[in-house]
Amino acid sequence: MQVPPFSLSEQISALGTDLDEAVLNVLRSGQYIGGQEVGKFETAFANSVGASHAVSCNSGTDALILALRALDIGKGDEVITASFSFFATAEAISSVGAKPVLVDIDPKNYLIDLEQIELAITSASKAIIPVHLFGCPVNMDKLMTIAKKHNLKVIEDCAQSAGSKWNERFVGAWGDIGCFSFFPTKNLGAAGDAGAVITNDLKLAKRMRELAIHGMPRRYLHSEIGYNSRMDAIQAAVLNIKLPKLSQWISKRQLIAAKYHDELKGIDAIKLPQKTKEYKVFNSWNQYVIRVSSDSLESKDISINSMDGSFSSSARDQLKDDLAKNGINTIIYYPIPIHLQPAYKSLGYRNGSLPITEKICAEVLSLPIFPELSLDQQNFVCKTLQRTLSGNRNS
């Protein structure tokens, strides 16, 4: 049996003629940039997450840049975020001329360590970017308290968490601006690059909309230097078909995560992602990420690749190889923490600067999870893991 980490084939087939017709209607219309489909999606998406305004753009990365620009964050400013994230989180900060200040994570949920945020605040701090990683929401009650205390803006990175909630409020609707990616592998995926920002502030929405179209409040009038960051109408059409399905897809992801928890608990060699009973956490499970344990922060099992700086452990790499030999494909998110990326050498971080993040990078392994993952496929993954790691199971 072959089990991919992610597959769209069954989803596309299930959407069938509705999806085909939506795309063909755009092609026939001749209006490929902006227009009815884009406007329809912006309204529907804003309503779906409880925000007053949604502005579509080209990607999740552009969403972050537009948010930073709209909040006048730039040269001389510092923005605090987690090092354990996709590179774009910090890259967007650098793209506007600001400095990313990278902090460690909580090993139980892989999210920014809220206890370390205040330690990182300086007179130059302007904003915090909490990353709702793998679909798990950051404790936004606590983070917003910190932000308010220090007069910091909050830009939520929701690239992997469309449909997630903290304390019954959707992520993205807590801070000043929420940023979303609709890359095809996300909970809500387009047929290419696409993104959006949401906000309850009309002035911020207006400025981000203008920035996304060359800083243009009206045709051929450019009030500031902006970007070409528009969502294609075809992407909007695809998203309009998919958006009503999002909640049921998330329910399926949650069922898959629950089964992984039940089937894999008790295996000493791996640590499962946090399964909290706290009602405030509504995890959309964009990824199901286990840790292949190493004994301590100083474990000799952890190594660093001299060629690319990636972290690994022999135990994690061996398990990944064993699963691949059985037709089960897994992914490592992320082998190199942002603070040790070559592009950020000038920031002065060194091995050991953020020990939890570095340890996690050596241990994490993402198991297959997507709404159409069959019960047979998941049973095969679980049984293969149990068999492979049987020598390390509790008695």
C-alpha positions in Angstrom: 0.0 0.0 0.0 1.2 3.5 -0.8 0.2 6.3 1.6 1.1 9.9 0.5 1.6 12.6 3.0 -1.1 14.6 1.2 -3.3 14.1 -1.8 -5.8 16.3 -3.7 -7.0 13.8 -6.3 -10.0 12.5 -4.4 -11.0 16.0 -3.2 -10.9 17.4 -6.8 -12.8 14.4 -8.0 -15.5 14.9 -5.3 -15.9 18.6 -6.2 -16.4 17.4 -9.8 -18.5 19.5 -12.2 -19.0 22.3 -9.7 -15.3 23.0 -9.7 -15.0 22.5 -13.5 -17.9 24.9 -14.2 -16.5 27.6 -11.8 -13.1 27.6 -13.5 -14.6 27.5 -17.1 -16.9 30.4 -16.2 -13.9 32.5 -15.3 -12.1 31.5 -18.5 -15.1 32.4 -20.6 -15.7 35.7 -18.8 -12.3 37.1 -19.9 -12.0 38.8 -16.4 -9.0 37.0 -14.9 -7.9 39.7 -12.4 -10.3 40.9 -9.7 -14.0 40.9 -10.5 -17.0 39.1 -9.2 -15.4 35.9 -8.0 -12.7 37.7 -6.0 -15.2 40.0 -4.4 -17.5 37.1 -3.6 -14.7 35.2 -1.9 -13.5 38.2 0.1 -17.0 38.7 1.5 -17.5 35.0 2.2 -14.1 34.5 3.8 -14.5 37.5 6.1 -17.9 36.3 7.2 -16.6 32.8 7.8 -13.9 33.9 10.3 -15.9 36.7 11.9 -14.0 39.6 10.5 -15.3 42.9 9.1 -12.9 42.9 6.1 -10.9 40.5 4.0 -8.5 41.6 1.3 -7.2 38.9 -1.1 -3.6 38.8 -2.3 -1.1 36.7 -4.1 0.2 34.5 -1.2 0.5 34.1 2.5 3.9 35.7 2.3 2.5 38.8 0.7 -0.3 38.8 3.3 2.4 39.2 6.0 4.2 41.9 4.1 1.0 43.8 3.5 0.1 43.6 7.1 3.5 44.9 8.3 3.4 47.7 5.8 -0.1 48.7 6.8 1.0 49.0 10.4 4.0 51.2 9.4 6.5 48.6 10.5 9.9 49.1 8.9 13.5 50.1 9.3 14.6 50.3 13.0 11.7 48.2 14.2 11.8 44.8 15.8 9.1 42.1 15.4 9.0 39.1 17.8 8.1 35.7 16.4 9.0 32.0 16.7 12.0 30.5 15.1 10.1 27.2 14.5 8.1 28.2 11.4 8.3 28.4 7.7 11.0 30.9 6.6 8.4 33.3 5.2 7.3 34.4 8.7 10.7 36.0 9.3 11.4 36.8 5.6 8.3 39.1 5.5 9.7 41.0 8.5 13.0 41.5 6.8 11.3 42.4 3.5 9.9 45.6 5.1 13.3 46.5 6.6 12.5 45.4 10.2 14.4 43.0 12.3 13.0 39.6 13.3 13.6 38.7 16.9 13.3 35.0 17.2 12.3 33.2 20.4 12.0 29.5 21.5 8.9 27.4 21.5 6.9 25.3 23.9 7.9 21.6 23.2 4.4 20.4 24.0 2.6 22.3 21.2 5.5 23.6 19.0 4.2 27.2 19.4 5.9 30.3 20.5 6.8 30.2 24.2 4.7 33.0 25.7 6.9 33.2 28.7 9.8 34.3 26.6 8.1 37.0 24.7 8.4 39.7 27.3 12.1 38.8 27.8 12.6 39.7 24.1 10.8 43.0 24.2 13.0 46.1 23.7 12.4 49.8 23.0 12.5 48.9 19.3 9.8 46.3 19.6 6.8 47.1 17.4 4.8 43.9 16.9 4.4 40.2 17.7 3.7 37.6 15.0 2.2 34.5 16.7 2.3 31.5 14.3 -0.7 29.1 14.7 1.6 26.3 13.5 0.2 23.0 12.1 -3.3 24.1 12.8 -2.8 24.5 16.6 -3.9 28.0 18.0 -1.7 30.1 20.2 -3.1 31.1 23.5 -4.4 34.4 22.2 -5.9 35.6 25.5 -2.4 35.6 27.1 -0.7 36.9 24.0 -3.1 39.8 23.6 -2.6 40.7 27.2 1.2 40.9 26.7 0.7 42.9 23.5 -1.6 45.4 25.2 0.7 45.8 28.2 3.6 46.7 25.9 1.6 48.6 23.2 2.6 46.1 20.5 0.7 45.3 17.3 -0.4 41.7 16.7 -0.2 40.1 13.3 -1.4 36.5 13.3 0.3 34.1 10.9 -2.6 31.7 10.1 -1.0 30.1 7.0 -1.6 26.6 8.4 -4.6 27.2 10.5 -7.7 28.3 8.5 -10.7 27.2 10.6 -8.8 26.9 13.9 -10.1 28.7 17.0 -8.9 29.9 20.4 -11.6 30.3 23.0 -14.3 30.0 20.4 -13.0 32.8 18.2 -11.3 32.0 14.9 -7.6 32.7 14.6 -6.9 35.8 12.6 -9.7 37.7 14.2 -7.8 38.3 17.5 -5.0 40.7 16.5 -4.8 43.8 14.4 -4.5 41.7 11.2 -4.7 38.0 10.4 -2.7 36.6 7.5 -3.7 33.4 5.5 -2.2 31.3 2.8 -4.3 29.3 0.4 -1.4 27.2 -0.9 -2.8 23.9 -2.2 -1.7 21.9 0.8 -3.5 24.1 3.3 -6.8 23.4 5.0 -8.4 25.7 2.4 -6.2 25.4 -0.7 -6.4 27.1 -4.0 -5.1 25.7 -7.3 -1.9 27.7 -7.0 -0.6 30.6 -4.8 -3.2 32.8 -3.1 -3.6 34.5 0.2 -5.6 37.0 2.2 -5.5 39.4 5.1 -8.4 40.0 7.5 -9.0 42.9 9.9 -11.8 44.7 11.7 -10.2 48.1 10.9 -11.5 49.7 7.8 -8.5 52.0 7.4 -6.1 49.1 7.6 -8.2 47.1 5.1 -8.2 50.1 2.7 -4.5 50.6 2.9 -3.7 46.9 2.4 -6.0 46.8 -0.6 -4.2 49.8 -2.1 -0.7 48.3 -1.3 -1.7 45.1 -3.1 -2.4 47.0 -6.3 0.8 49.2 -6.7 -0.2 51.6 -3.9 -3.1 52.7 -6.0 -6.3 54.2 -4.4 -7.7 54.8 -7.8 -6.7 54.0 -11.4 -3.3 55.5 -12.3 -3.0 57.4 -9.0 -0.2 56.0 -6.8 -0.1 57.3 -3.3 2.8 55.1 -2.2 5.1 52.3 -3.4 3.1 49.1 -3.3 3.2 45.6 -4.9 1.5 43.6 -7.6 -0.2 41.1 -5.2 -3.6 40.4 -6.6 -5.5 37.1 -6.4 -6.3 35.6 -9.7 -10.0 35.2 -10.4 -9.5 31.5 -11.1 -8.0 31.0 -7.6 -11.0 32.9 -6.1 -13.4 30.6 -8.1 -11.7 27.5 -6.7 -11.8 28.9 -3.2 -15.5 29.8 -3.5 -16.3 26.2 -4.3 -14.1 24.9 -1.5 -14.9 27.3 1.4 -18.3 25.8 2.2 -16.6 22.4 2.6 -13.9 23.6 5.0 -15.7 22.8 8.3 -16.4 19.2 7.2 -12.8 18.7 6.0 -11.6 19.9 9.4 -13.9 17.5 11.2 -12.3 14.7 9.2 -8.8 15.9 10.0 -9.8 15.9 13.7 -11.1 12.3 13.5 -7.8 11.3 11.9 -5.8 13.0 14.6 -7.9 11.4 17.3 -7.3 7.9 15.8 -3.6 8.5 15.6 -3.7 9.5 19.3 -5.6 6.4 20.3 -3.6 4.0 18.2 -0.1 5.3 18.9 -0.3 6.2 22.6 2.0 4.2 24.8 4.9 3.9 22.3 7.9 5.1 24.2 10.0 5.9 21.2 7.7 8.7 20.0 5.9 11.7 21.5 2.5 12.6 20.2 1.4 16.2 19.6 -0.4 17.7 22.6 -4.0 16.5 22.9 -5.6 19.0 25.3 -9.1 18.7 26.8 -9.1 22.5 27.2 -12.2 23.8 25.5 -10.4 26.9 24.3 -8.3 24.9 21.8 -9.9 24.0 18.4 -7.1 22.5 16.4 -7.7 22.1 12.7 -4.8 19.6 12.3 -3.2 20.9 9.1 -0.3 18.6 10.1 0.0 15.7 12.6 3.6 16.0 13.8 5.1 13.4 16.1 8.5 13.6 17.8 11.0 10.7 17.6 12.5 11.0 21.0 16.1 11.8 21.9 16.9 11.5 25.5 18.0 15.0 26.4 18.8 18.5 25.0 22.4 17.4 24.9 21.6 14.1 23.3 24.5 12.8 21.2 21.9 11.3 18.9 21.3 14.8 17.5 23.5 15.8 14.6 23.9 18.8 12.3 24.5 18.4 8.6 27.6 20.3 7.7 26.4 21.0 4.2 23.1 22.7 4.9 22.8 23.0 8.7 19.8 20.8 9.0 19.2 19.0 12.3 18.5 15.3 12.5 18.6 12.3 14.8 19.5 8.8 13.8 16.3 7.6 15.4 14.0 10.0 13.4 15.9 9.4 10.2 15.7 5.6 10.6 12.0 5.7 11.3 11.4 7.9 8.2 13.4 5.5 6.1 11.6 2.4 7.5 8.2 4.0 6.8 9.2 4.9 3.3 10.3 1.3 2.6 6.7 0.3 3.5 5.2 2.9 1.1 4.4 5.5 3.8 5.7 8.9 2.9 6.3 11.4 5.7 7.7 15.0 5.8 10.0 16.9 8.1 8.6 20.3 9.1 11.2 21.9 9.7 14.8 20.5 9.6 16.5 23.9 9.9 15.2 26.5 12.4 14.9 30.1 11.1 17.5 31.5 13.5 20.2 29.2 12.0 19.3 29.8 8.4 22.4 31.1 6.4 20.3 34.1 5.4 20.1 35.2 9.0 23.8 34.7 9.9 24.1 38.4 10.6 21.5 38.2 13.4 24.1 36.5 15.5 22.3 33.4 16.6 24.4 30.3 17.2 23.8 26.6 17.8 22.3 26.4 21.3 20.7 29.8 21.1 17.2 28.3 21.1 17.7 24.8 22.4 14.1 23.6 22.4 13.6 24.7 18.8 16.9 23.0 17.7 15.9 19.7 19.5 12.5 19.7 18.0 13.9 20.2 14.5 15.9 17.0 15.0 12.9 15.0 16.2 9.8 16.0 14.3 8.1 13.9 11.6 4.8 14.6 10.0 2.5 11.6 9.4 0.1 11.5 6.5 -3.0 13.6 7.2 -5.6 14.9 4.8 -9.4 14.7 4.8 -9.6 11.9 2.2 -7.0 9.7 4.0 -8.8 6.3 4.1 -9.3 4.2 7.2 -7.4 1.4 5.6 -4.5 3.8 4.8 -4.4 5.1 8.4 -4.7 1.6 9.9 -1.7 0.7 7.7 0.3 3.7 9.0 -0.5 2.9 12.6 0.2 -0.8 12.4 3.5 -0.2 10.6 4.6 2.3 13.3 3.6 -0.1 16.0 5.5 -3.0 14.3 8.5 -0.9 13.6 8.7 0.5 17.1 7.4 -2.6 18.9 10.6 -3.0 20.8 10.0 0.3 22.5 6.4 -0.1 23.5 5.3 0.0 27.1 4.5 -3.4 28.5 
